[in-house]
Amino acid sequence: MPKLFEPLTLRSLTLRNRTVVSPMCQYSCQMGLANDWHLVHLGRFALGGFGLVIVEASAVEAAGRISYGDVGLWTDAQIEPLKRVVDFLHSQGAAAGIQLAHAGRKASAMPPWKPSVTEEEKPRIGYEEWQPVAPSAVPHAEGWKMPHALSVAEIAALVEAFAQSARCAEEAGFDVVELHGAHGYLIDQFLSPLANKRTDEYGGSLEKRMRFALEIVAAVRRVWPQEKPLFMRFSVQDWHPDGWQIADSVELAKRVKALGVDVIDCSSGGFDGARIEAAPLYQTPFAEAVRSGADIATMAVGLIGDPHDAEAVLAEGKADLIALARPALEDPHWPINAMRALDPAGDFYALYPRQAAFAVRALDRALSRE
Ligand SMILES: Cc1cc2nc3c(=O)[nH]c(=O)nc-3n(C[C@H](O)[C@H](O)[C@H](O)COP(=O)(O)O)c2cc1C
C-alpha cells in the first residue's frame, strides 16, 4: 500500500490516511458563525477521502479576524455550527481539525475576492472594521492599518483567549487543534524580528520573541485533552535575510514539542519584503529540516498536487502528513484519484461514500476500467 494511504496514529486519534486539507479562509461568515457554505465546502473533502480536514483560520477573538467574514471561535454561539461540520466529517470517516488564529496587525483586511464594499452593502454582508493589535505599533506594509501595541496585560488576555477557544473546539468535537503560528499573523509577528520591536520580556532575543508562542502552547495544552493531538503551523522561514530562519524554527519545534505539540505544519513567508521562490514541493525541505532537527512529526504543504510527489515526500521520510489547499479545491476527490494513480489495484472504492461507491464501480465495469 502506498505510504499516503497508511493510517497514522497521533495520541488516541487514528487518521485513515496521510492526506490533509490545509486550512483555507472562506471569508463567508457573519459574526464569526460558520454556516451552510462551510458544511458543504468542508464536507466535500470528507466525501473525497481525505484523512483530516482542517477548518480555516478561526479567530480566538473578534479583533483577531483577518476579515469581517472569518470563522470565529470566541463565544459559545459559534460552537454549534462548527459541531455540525465536525459531525458530518466524522460520519464520512474523516477527522476534523480547526486552526486557531489571531491575525494581529494583518486583521481587519478585505477578502481577496471582495476588495471593496459599498455603504449600501455593509449591513447586508455584516461588514465590520477595527483597529488591529500587534507586538509593536508598526503596520504590516504601506497602506495597512496602524496597529495598537499590546500591553503585557493584553498579551496575557490573548493567551487565555487561545485556551478558551481550544475549550470551545473540544466542545464542538474537533479531533485536532492547529495553532496558527505562521504567515505573518500575530504569533508569527511576535516570533519574527521583522515585526517584533519590543524591548520588554516579549521582544529582543529569540527566547523573548518565542515567549508568547510558548505561553499559548502551554495554555492550550492545559485545556486541550491529553488524548488529542495538537498541531502548530510555522512559517519555517520568512524568506528575508533579517527575518526568522530555519534554525529558529528547529529550536521552536523542540520547545513546543516539550510542551505537547505533536505535529509541525511547515509553511513559510507572510511578511512584507519576502522573496519567495514558489515551485512544486518548495516548502518540503522545511518539513524535512524540522522533522530531522527537532525529531517531531511534520506536515508538508505547498504545491504538492502530484500524487507521486506526495508519495515520495512520505516514502523518503521528509514528512508524516501531506496537506493540500488549492489542489483540494481543484479536485475534492484528490485522495481517491491519488489512490487510483498510485495503486490501481487498491480498494479506492472504499474511500467513496457508500452512496457513490457501488455506482462508480458499475461505471468502471461498464467502461472496462476495473
Ligand atoms: C483560499 C485559501 C485560503 C487560505 N487560508 C489559510 C488559512 O486560513 N490558514 C492558513 O494557515 N493558510 C491558509 N492558506 C494557505 C494554505 O493553507 C496553504 O498553506 C497554501 O495554499 C499552500 O498550499 P497549496 O499549494 O496546496 O495551495 C490559504 C490558501 C488558500 C488558497
Ligand as a Chemical Component Dictionary entry (heavy atoms), coordinates in Angstrom:
data_LIG
# 
_chem_comp.id                   LIG 
_chem_comp.type                 NON-POLYMER 
_chem_comp.pdbx_formal_charge   0 
_chem_comp.three_letter_code    LIG 
# 
loop_
_chem_comp_atom.comp_id 
_chem_comp_atom.atom_id 
_chem_comp_atom.alt_atom_id 
_chem_comp_atom.type_symbol 
_chem_comp_atom.charge 
_chem_comp_atom.model_Cartn_x 
_chem_comp_atom.model_Cartn_y 
_chem_comp_atom.model_Cartn_z 
_chem_comp_atom.pdbx_ordinal 
LIG C1  C1  C 0 -8.193 30.183 -0.426 1  
LIG C2  C2  C 0 -7.056 29.976 0.539  2  
LIG C3  C3  C 0 -7.212 30.287 1.873  3  
LIG C4  C4  C 0 -6.174 30.059 2.785  4  
LIG N1  N1  N 0 -6.390 30.260 4.124  5  
LIG C5  C5  C 0 -5.470 29.850 5.016  6  
LIG C6  C6  C 0 -5.761 29.813 6.390  7  
LIG O1  O1  O 0 -6.884 30.060 6.836  8  
LIG N2  N2  N 0 -4.762 29.455 7.245  9  
LIG C7  C7  C 0 -3.518 29.097 6.781  10 
LIG O2  O2  O 0 -2.646 28.787 7.582  11 
LIG N3  N3  N 0 -3.240 29.075 5.476  12 
LIG C8  C8  C 0 -4.195 29.409 4.582  13 
LIG N4  N4  N 0 -3.942 29.283 3.257  14 
LIG C9  C9  C 0 -2.671 28.675 2.816  15 
LIG C10 C10 C 0 -2.890 27.173 2.577  16 
LIG O3  O3  O 0 -3.290 26.517 3.755  17 
LIG C11 C11 C 0 -1.622 26.509 2.032  18 
LIG O4  O4  O 0 -0.617 26.550 3.009  19 
LIG C12 C12 C 0 -1.103 27.176 0.751  20 
LIG O5  O5  O 0 -2.166 27.450 -0.143 21 
LIG C13 C13 C 0 -0.084 26.284 0.029  22 
LIG O6  O6  O 0 -0.648 25.016 -0.252 23 
LIG P1  P1  P 0 -1.200 24.602 -1.728 24 
LIG O7  O7  O 0 -0.063 24.797 -2.697 25 
LIG O8  O8  O 0 -1.602 23.171 -1.562 26 
LIG O9  O9  O 0 -2.348 25.504 -2.058 27 
LIG C14 C14 C 0 -4.945 29.548 2.322  28 
LIG C15 C15 C 0 -4.785 29.271 0.970  29 
LIG C16 C16 C 0 -5.814 29.447 0.069  30 
LIG C17 C17 C 0 -5.614 29.081 -1.375 31 
# 
loop_
_chem_comp_bond.comp_id 
_chem_comp_bond.atom_id_1 
_chem_comp_bond.atom_id_2 
_chem_comp_bond.value_order 
_chem_comp_bond.pdbx_ordinal 
LIG C1  C2  SING 1  
LIG C2  C3  SING 2  
LIG C2  C16 DOUB 3  
LIG C3  C4  DOUB 4  
LIG C4  N1  SING 5  
LIG C4  C14 SING 6  
LIG N1  C5  DOUB 7  
LIG C5  C6  SING 8  
LIG C5  C8  SING 9  
LIG C6  O1  DOUB 10 
LIG C6  N2  SING 11 
LIG N2  C7  SING 12 
LIG C7  O2  DOUB 13 
LIG C7  N3  SING 14 
LIG N3  C8  DOUB 15 
LIG C8  N4  SING 16 
LIG N4  C9  SING 17 
LIG N4  C14 SING 18 
LIG C9  C10 SING 19 
LIG C10 O3  SING 20 
LIG C10 C11 SING 21 
LIG C11 O4  SING 22 
LIG C11 C12 SING 23 
LIG C12 O5  SING 24 
LIG C12 C13 SING 25 
LIG C13 O6  SING 26 
LIG O6  P1  SING 27 
LIG P1  O7  DOUB 28 
LIG P1  O8  SING 29 
LIG P1  O9  SING 30 
LIG C14 C15 DOUB 31 
LIG C15 C16 SING 32 
LIG C16 C17 SING 33 
# 
